[in-house]
Amino acid sequence: MPNHTKPRWRTIKRKSLHSSASHSATPKSLSAPKVPFFLWERVVAFITDMFMINMPILYLAYFVLGSSRQAFLDNQIVIFACVVGFGLILSLFISRSGQTPGYRYVGLKLIAEDSEGKVPFVVAFLRYVLWIVSMATLIGVCIAYFRKDRKTFYDLVCHTNVIKAPPKPTPSNT
């Protein structure tokens, strides 16, 4: 009687069955084209950046102003300063490492289309300003749904690409 047992999870985890599974896969020419990232990853990165960077800025401005909620909402200069401060901090993150905390969390990276790859601070801030305009009109953001490369209006104007960040090497335990 043949022994038809399921492979143990330990052997699957060690990828001992990887060679037999790779032969049964469909040829690469017939597979669907790979998308560099999913658009929901950009949304998750945006929400993460809002909670990690923008919310502390807003709380700080609210408590520095020291009055009521209505006084904070009526003071448009403080709100404008918070928006500009958020943009400056995001631009600093992008110009230094190509990733904001949200991009790092979901594994995305912003690069320039030129050979150097690093996005200058001025271009990063211009991209942020164009992002505000795109969010206000929603047309610039919706362009990404119709393009194969998933570029938005502000990516097209600033000549930037959002890519999957290369995985960081992990130290081997040998």
N, C-alpha and C positions, 0 to 999 in steps of 0.2 A: 504494500500500500504506500503510494507516494506521500511525501510529507509536504503539504500545501499550507504552510504557515505564513502569516503576514510578516513582512519585515518589521523588525523592532524599530521604534522611534530613534533609538540611538544610532542605528546604522543609516537611517534616512538623514538624520542631522549631520552625520559625518560625510554625507554626500557619496556614500559608497555605491548607491544605485544611480548616480548621475550619468554614468557612461551609457547605461542601457536606456535611460529616459531620453537622452539627447538624440539617439538614432531614430526614435519614433516621432520626433517633432516634424512639423511641416518645413519644407525648404524655405530659406530666407527670401527667395524671389517671390514666393506666393503669400508671404505674411504681409499684414497691414503695415503701412509706413509708420515709423516710430515718431511720436510727438515728443518734443524735447521736455515738456513738463505739462502738467494739467493746470488749467486755469484756476481751479479751486485752491491750488497751492499758493497762488498769488493772493487770493482772498484771505487765506489763513495767515499768511505773512503780514498782510495789512492789519488784520485784527490784532495780531501779536504785537506789532509795532505801536498800534494805538494804545494798547494797555500798558506796554512797558515804557514807552517814551512820552506819548502825548498826555496820558492821564496824570502822571506826576507833574508835568508842566502846568496843566490846568489847575490841579490842586494847589500847587505852590502859588500860582497867580491869585487864586481865590483867597487863600489865607493871608497873602501879603496885602491884598486889597483891604482885607479885614472888615468888610461890612457885610451887607446882606447878599443873598443870591440875586435879587433883582438889580442891585447896584453893579454886581459883576456882569450880568447879562447886558446892562445898559452901557457899560464902558467898552466901546468898540475898539479903542486903542489897545486895551489889555488883550482882548480876544485876537486882534491882528498880531500883536507881539507873540502870543502863544502859537499861532499858525506859522509865523516866520521862524520862531525858535524850533519848532518841530521840524521844519524844512531844513534848517541849518544843521541840526543834529543828524537827521537822516542823510544829508549830503556828506557830512563828515564821515559817517560810517561807510557810505558807498565809495567815497574817494580813497579811504584808507585800506579797506579790505574787500570791497565789492559786495559786501553783505551787510544788511541791517540785522538786528537780532531776529526779526521774523523770517528773513530769507535764510539765515543760518539754521533756524529751527526746522524749516521745511526742506532744506537742502538745495536752495537756489543761489545763484550768483549773478550779479550784473557785470557785464564786461562791455568794453567799447569795441566797435567793429574794426578798428584799426589793428595793426599788428601788435601794438603794445598791450592792449587789453585792459589797462587801468582807466577808470572813468575820472576825469578831472573834476575838482570840486565845483567849478562854475557850471560845467555840463550837468553834474548831478543836481545842482540847485535849479537850473533851467528845466530839467526833467521834472522836478517836484512842482514847479510853477505850472508847467504844461499838464501835469497830472491833475492839479486843481481845476484847470479849465476843462479837461476831459471828463472829470467827475461831474462837473456842473452841467455839461451838455449831454453826457452819456454816449455821444457818438464816438468819441475817441477811444473809449474803453471797449465799445462793442465791435470795433474793427478787429480785435483779436479773435473773435468767434468765427470770422470769415477768412482768416489768413492761416495758411499751413504752418508758418513759422511763429504764430501766436504773438506777433508784435502789435502793440497798441500805437496810438497816435504819437505819444510822447517818446516811445522807443524809435519810431520812424524818424522823427524830427531830430532827435539827439544822437542817432546812429549808435544805439546800444542794443545789446541782446541779453535776455534772461536765459540762463542755461542751468542745467543741473550741475551742482557743485561736485567736483571730483571728490570721491571719498577720501577721508584722511587715513593715512596709514596707521594701523594699530600695531603696537609693539608685540612681537611674537614671544611666546613663552617657551623658548627653547633652551 
